[in-house]
Amino acid sequence: MAICIKSLSKFVESRIMSNAASLDKKIANYVEQLNTKQKKVVLSVAKAFAEEDTHEDVWADENFVKELDRRTNELETGKVKGYSWDEVKKITRQSLSEMKKK
């Protein structure tokens, strides 16, 4: 039983590493196709993820919870307009289309 679990563990680990390598290649392939401005955006996102404290409990952050409550209240009372996912996609597509024209 222990040998079977050990073999399974090695198999799973090798699959994870293989998938990670495959992802690295895919990411590198896409990055090569980007212009400098796009690469800067990707870099800032990657840095944000890398520097993110994954062990931090955001719900324990009183300021975060207050801000979230404030924004939720503004949406619910109609003080600010919210956007549906479809609206966000439409606006984003329009903005990208306009950027490509420039």
C-alpha positions as a Markdown table, in Angstrom:
| # | Residue | x | y | z |
|---|---|---|---|---|
| 1 | Met | 0.0 | 0.0 | 0.0 |
| 2 | Ala | 2.8 | 2.5 | 0.9 |
| 3 | Ile | 4.6 | 1.7 | -2.4 |
| 4 | Cys | 1.4 | 2.3 | -4.3 |
| 5 | Ile | 0.8 | 5.7 | -2.6 |
| 6 | Lys | 4.4 | 6.7 | -3.2 |
| 7 | Ser | 4.1 | 5.8 | -6.9 |
| 8 | Leu | 0.9 | 7.7 | -7.2 |
| 9 | Ser | 2.4 | 10.7 | -5.4 |
| 10 | Lys | 5.3 | 10.7 | -7.8 |
| 11 | Phe | 3.0 | 10.4 | -10.8 |
| 12 | Val | 0.8 | 13.3 | -9.6 |
| 13 | Glu | 3.9 | 15.4 | -8.9 |
| 14 | Ser | 5.3 | 14.7 | -12.4 |
| 15 | Arg | 1.9 | 15.6 | -14.0 |
| 16 | Ile | 1.7 | 18.9 | -12.1 |
| 17 | Met | 5.3 | 19.8 | -13.1 |
| 18 | Ser | 4.5 | 18.8 | -16.7 |
| 19 | Asn | 1.4 | 21.0 | -16.7 |
| 20 | Ala | 3.3 | 23.9 | -15.2 |
| 21 | Ala | 6.0 | 23.6 | -17.9 |
| 22 | Ser | 3.3 | 23.5 | -20.5 |
| 23 | Leu | 1.7 | 26.7 | -19.0 |
| 24 | Asp | 5.1 | 28.4 | -18.9 |
| 25 | Lys | 5.6 | 27.7 | -22.6 |
| 26 | Lys | 2.1 | 28.9 | -23.5 |
| 27 | Ile | 2.6 | 32.1 | -21.5 |
| 28 | Ala | 6.0 | 32.7 | -23.1 |
| 29 | Asn | 4.5 | 32.2 | -26.5 |
| 30 | Tyr | 1.8 | 34.8 | -25.9 |
| 31 | Val | 4.2 | 37.3 | -24.3 |
| 32 | Glu | 6.4 | 37.2 | -27.4 |
| 33 | Gln | 3.5 | 38.4 | -29.5 |
| 34 | Leu | 2.8 | 41.5 | -27.3 |
| 35 | Asn | 3.9 | 45.0 | -27.9 |
| 36 | Thr | 5.9 | 46.9 | -25.2 |
| 37 | Lys | 2.8 | 48.6 | -23.7 |
| 38 | Gln | 1.0 | 45.2 | -23.4 |
| 39 | Lys | 4.1 | 43.6 | -21.8 |
| 40 | Lys | 4.2 | 46.3 | -19.2 |
| 41 | Val | 0.6 | 45.6 | -18.2 |
| 42 | Val | 1.3 | 41.8 | -18.1 |
| 43 | Leu | 4.4 | 42.5 | -15.9 |
| 44 | Ser | 2.5 | 44.6 | -13.5 |
| 45 | Val | -0.2 | 41.9 | -13.1 |
| 46 | Ala | 2.4 | 39.2 | -12.7 |
| 47 | Lys | 4.2 | 41.3 | -10.1 |
| 48 | Ala | 1.0 | 41.9 | -8.2 |
| 49 | Phe | 0.3 | 38.1 | -8.1 |
| 50 | Ala | 3.9 | 37.3 | -7.1 |
| 51 | Glu | 3.9 | 39.9 | -4.3 |
| 52 | Glu | 0.4 | 39.0 | -3.0 |
| 53 | Asp | 0.3 | 37.6 | 0.5 |
| 54 | Thr | -1.7 | 34.5 | -0.1 |
| 55 | His | -1.9 | 33.8 | 3.6 |
| 56 | Glu | -3.5 | 37.1 | 4.5 |
| 57 | Asp | -7.2 | 36.9 | 5.4 |
| 58 | Val | -8.8 | 39.9 | 3.7 |
| 59 | Trp | -11.9 | 39.5 | 5.8 |
| 60 | Ala | -9.8 | 40.2 | 8.9 |
| 61 | Asp | -8.8 | 43.6 | 7.4 |
| 62 | Glu | -11.2 | 46.1 | 8.9 |
| 63 | Asn | -10.5 | 48.8 | 6.3 |
| 64 | Phe | -11.1 | 46.3 | 3.5 |
| 65 | Val | -14.5 | 45.2 | 4.9 |
| 66 | Lys | -15.6 | 48.8 | 5.5 |
| 67 | Glu | -14.7 | 49.8 | 2.0 |
| 68 | Leu | -16.5 | 46.7 | 0.6 |
| 69 | Asp | -19.6 | 47.6 | 2.7 |
| 70 | Arg | -19.5 | 51.2 | 1.5 |
| 71 | Arg | -19.3 | 50.2 | -2.1 |
| 72 | Thr | -22.0 | 47.6 | -1.7 |
| 73 | Asn | -24.3 | 50.2 | -0.1 |
| 74 | Glu | -23.6 | 52.7 | -2.9 |
| 75 | Leu | -24.7 | 50.0 | -5.5 |
| 76 | Glu | -27.7 | 48.9 | -3.6 |
| 77 | Thr | -29.0 | 52.5 | -3.0 |
| 78 | Gly | -28.4 | 53.5 | -6.6 |
| 79 | Lys | -25.8 | 56.1 | -5.7 |
| 80 | Val | -23.5 | 54.6 | -8.3 |
| 81 | Lys | -24.3 | 52.6 | -11.4 |
| 82 | Gly | -23.2 | 49.0 | -11.5 |
| 83 | Tyr | -22.5 | 47.1 | -14.7 |
| 84 | Ser | -23.5 | 43.6 | -15.7 |
| 85 | Trp | -20.9 | 41.3 | -17.0 |
| 86 | Asp | -22.3 | 41.7 | -20.5 |
| 87 | Glu | -22.0 | 45.5 | -20.2 |
| 88 | Val | -18.4 | 45.2 | -19.0 |
| 89 | Lys | -17.5 | 42.9 | -21.9 |
| 90 | Lys | -19.2 | 45.2 | -24.4 |
| 91 | Ile | -17.4 | 48.3 | -23.0 |
| 92 | Thr | -14.1 | 46.5 | -23.0 |
| 93 | Arg | -14.5 | 45.3 | -26.6 |
| 94 | Gln | -15.4 | 48.8 | -27.7 |
| 95 | Ser | -12.4 | 50.3 | -25.9 |
| 96 | Leu | -10.0 | 47.7 | -27.4 |
| 97 | Ser | -11.5 | 48.3 | -30.9 |
| 98 | Glu | -10.8 | 52.0 | -30.5 |
| 99 | Met | -7.3 | 51.4 | -29.2 |
| 100 | Lys | -6.5 | 49.2 | -32.3 |
| 101 | Lys | -7.6 | 52.0 | -34.6 |
| 102 | Lys | -5.0 | 54.4 | -33.2 |
